[in-house]
Amino acid sequence: MPRIVMGIESSCDETGVGLVRLHDDGTVELLADEVASSVEQHARYGGVVPEVASRAHLEAMVPTVQRAFAAAGLELSDVDAIAVTAGPGLAGALLVGVSAAKAYAMALDVPLYGVNHLAGHIAVDTLQHGPLPSPCLALLVSGGHTQLLRVDDIAGKITEIGSTVDDAAGEAYDKVARLLDLPYPGGPPIDKAARDGNPKAIAFPRGMTGPRDARFDFSFSGLKTAVARWVEAAEARGETVPIADVAASFQEAVADVLTAKAVRAATESGIGTLVISGGVAANSRLSALAAQRCAEAGIELRVPRPRLCTDNGAMIAALGAHVIAGGCSPSALDISANPALPVSTVSV
């Protein structure tokens, strides 16, 4: 069985390379996690530009690989298998990573595993908290995805039980940050501003929480619009917009909906463990409210440390290790990137 697994992530604006060791007992040890971000190149546009992201991956791939091996004290010849994000993500960005992974796999004569980016966000938790109980519930909250997932087997059986019908939570953060003249990406500056605000100052709506709404789906477009209208009305009255209060009230609405639905889904399903992952999982209010509500419901909460929440190669290496341990067959060397790869397809 392969022992050293290299992971390559290039689905959006981070070039990530991770190295892990798969032990005989199935546990996975993190050896290196190096990331090159192009977020500053996108900040001037207020969002990710696919062509800019693809070029940034091309420029960063080899240096990031070199840094990862230097950090781990390993050589390329030590690698036993390579895992790469095959989707979902930006088509051009994915192609850079998949092409690089194919080249390394051919040059080193090691098996290649194309894996799912979203499943990687769940698998990365095992690097910090150990094996996932089966089943567990995962709340995946990132820039482009907000999903509730039942995980029976991280290597092969993930079922979506709820998803966003419009804006993901991370998209809403970016758009509200733009309204408040805060930097891109919007998550960290809104979280910082909210610390000085009153989360009860403004009663922003909680989307898709009515009796006729899908129980575990999400919607944040209406919340974003409500914030925009509130800010416009305040400015029309000649008032100074209370950025801290708006940020805190918006953030409370997001965290309230996410945690309430996740805890209810876990309780109704009889699942005792909730994993929150993805870039928005690093949000302070989300983690605090989730901890409070999980404790009240008797549910174990697992949240990876912030570095592991954002896109990185370690999560892809970890997922690759679990796929290998689960006995899955390697991918063919002619695999293609799939920008719309469903979360139910863990490996291709």
C-alpha positions, 0 to 999 in steps of 0.5 A: 500500500502506498505510504507517502501521498502527494496532493495537488489542489488548484480548483480556484485561486490557491495553488496547494501542495500537501504531503501526508503519510498513510499509516498501517492503522489507517491514520493519516499524518500531515508532513507538509502543506504549502500554498501559493495564493493569487487572491491579491491579483483578484482583489482589484476586480472584487472576485476571482478572474478565471484566466488570472487564476489559471496563469497564477497556478502555472507560475506557482505549481513547481515552486510550491511543490519544491517548498512542500518537499523541502518542508517535509524533508523528502525527495520526489522519489519518496512519493508512492501516489499522487492525488489531485483535485479533479473537480469541482472548480474553475475549468482552466484552474483545474486543468493546470493541477490535473496536468501537473499531477499527470506529469508527476505520476508518469515521471515517478511511475506512481498511481494517480487518484483524481478526487473531489475538492468538496470531499477533501474539505471533509477529509482534512479534518482527519489530519487534526482530529483523527478518523471520522465516525460513521456516519457523521454530518458535514456542513461545508461552507466556502466561497462557492458552496454551502452544503449539508452532507451525510458522510458514511464513508469519506472514501466513497459514500457522501450524500447531499441532504441540503444545499444553497439554492442561490448565493453560497455563504461565502459569496454573500460575505464578499458581496456585503463586504463590497457594500461596506467598502471592506476588502476582498475576500469579505469573510475576514474583514466582516468577521473583524468588523463584527467584533465591535458591533451589535449582532441584534442591532438590525433584524436581517432576514433568515432565508429559507426558514419558513414552514414551506421552505426546504428543511435543509436547503439554504438561501443567502441572496435575499439576505444580501439584498436586505443588507444592500437596501438597509445601507441604501436607506441609511445613506439616503437619510444622510446617516453614517452607515454603522459598519460594525453593527451591519457586519455583526447583524449580517454575520449573526443571520448567516451563522444562525441559519447555518448552525440551526439547520445543521444541528437539526439535521444531525438531531433528526438523523440521529448523527452524533458528530458534526464537522464544519469545513470550508473557508467560512468555517474559520469564521469566529461567530459561526464556530462559537454559535455551532459550539454552543448549539452542539453542546446543547444538543449533545453533538460532538463538533469538529472544526479544523484549524483555520489553515486547514479550512481554506483550499490547500493541498493537504486536504487533497493528499488526506482524501487521496490517502483515505481513497487508497486505504479504502481500496479504490482503483487509481484513475486513468492517466487520461482523466479530465477535469470536471468543473461540475463534479458532484460531491457524491463522486469522491474519486474518478 
